[in-house]
Amino acid sequence: MTNSQNNSKQAFQDKMNRIGYNDTPFILKLIKIFSENAKSALENLNQTSPISDLVLKQQVAHKLKSNFQLFEYVEAEELASKIENASTLDEMKPYLKRLNKVLPAIMAELETFD
């Protein structure tokens, strides 16, 4: 691991400890809940559905947004907000596409917490 990667890993560990008040079991529980909810949410967001499900996708994005806020993932929070406020499914598509790339990276990073 390069020094830059070490610094990044340490910054992530510090952030998680700050968020979870240095309570590792609590942080791990938060990560587990987030990961389960995020995986399910992403599946719901990616389902091809009629326009009537626009509101459902907005609700799912709203729930994700608060989780992203908790873990301080600004880009993901902004994407969720844009999905939540989209007027049409077509308007959501670019944000969903980006979230499909960002969310797995977030989940992979969360798995590195120890």
C-alpha positions in Angstrom: 0.0 0.0 0.0 1.4 3.4 -0.9 1.7 6.2 1.5 -1.2 7.9 -0.2 -3.3 4.8 0.3 -2.2 4.6 3.9 -3.3 8.2 4.5 -6.6 7.6 2.7 -7.2 4.4 4.8 -6.4 6.3 8.0 -8.6 9.2 7.0 -11.5 6.7 6.5 -10.8 5.0 9.8 -10.7 8.4 11.6 -14.0 9.5 9.9 -15.7 6.2 10.9 -14.5 6.5 14.5 -15.7 10.1 14.7 -19.1 9.2 13.3 -19.4 6.2 15.6 -17.9 7.8 18.7 -15.0 5.3 18.6 -17.4 2.5 19.3 -16.3 -0.2 16.9 -19.2 -2.6 17.5 -21.6 0.2 16.9 -19.9 1.3 13.7 -19.8 -2.3 12.4 -23.6 -2.5 13.1 -24.2 0.8 11.3 -22.1 -0.5 8.3 -24.0 -3.8 8.3 -27.4 -2.1 8.3 -26.3 0.4 5.7 -25.0 -2.3 3.4 -28.1 -4.4 3.6 -30.4 -1.4 3.0 -28.2 0.1 0.2 -28.1 -3.2 -1.7 -31.9 -3.5 -1.5 -32.4 0.1 -2.4 -30.2 -0.1 -5.4 -32.1 -3.1 -6.7 -35.4 -1.2 -6.3 -34.0 1.8 -8.1 -32.7 -0.2 -11.0 -36.0 -2.1 -11.6 -37.6 -1.2 -14.9 -41.0 0.1 -13.9 -43.9 2.2 -15.1 -44.1 5.9 -14.5 -46.3 5.1 -11.5 -43.2 3.9 -9.6 -41.6 7.3 -9.9 -42.7 8.1 -6.4 -41.4 4.8 -5.0 -37.9 5.5 -6.6 -38.0 9.0 -5.0 -38.8 7.5 -1.6 -36.0 5.0 -1.9 -33.5 7.7 -2.9 -34.7 9.8 0.1 -33.9 7.0 2.5 -30.5 6.4 0.9 -29.7 10.1 1.1 -30.0 10.2 4.9 -27.6 7.2 5.0 -25.1 8.9 2.8 -25.3 12.0 5.0 -24.5 9.9 8.0 -21.4 8.4 6.5 -20.5 11.8 4.8 -20.6 10.6 1.2 -21.3 13.9 -0.4 -21.4 12.8 -4.1 -23.7 9.9 -3.3 -25.9 12.2 -1.2 -26.2 14.7 -4.1 -27.0 11.9 -6.5 -29.8 10.6 -4.2 -31.1 14.1 -3.9 -31.2 14.5 -7.6 -33.0 11.2 -8.0 -35.4 12.2 -5.2 -36.3 15.5 -6.9 -36.4 14.1 -10.5 -39.7 14.7 -12.3 -39.5 11.8 -14.7 -37.7 8.4 -14.9 -35.7 9.7 -17.8 -34.5 12.6 -15.7 -33.3 10.0 -13.1 -31.4 7.8 -15.5 -28.0 9.6 -15.5 -28.0 9.9 -11.7 -29.0 6.2 -11.3 -26.2 5.3 -13.7 -23.7 7.2 -11.7 -25.1 5.8 -8.4 -24.6 2.3 -9.7 -20.9 3.0 -9.9 -20.5 5.0 -6.7 -22.5 2.8 -4.3 -20.5 -0.4 -4.8 -17.3 1.6 -4.2 -18.8 3.0 -1.0 -19.8 -0.5 0.1 -16.3 -1.8 -0.7 -14.8 1.0 1.3 -17.1 0.3 4.3 -16.0 -3.3 4.3 -12.5 -2.2 5.0 -13.3 -0.7 8.4 -11.7 -2.6 11.2 
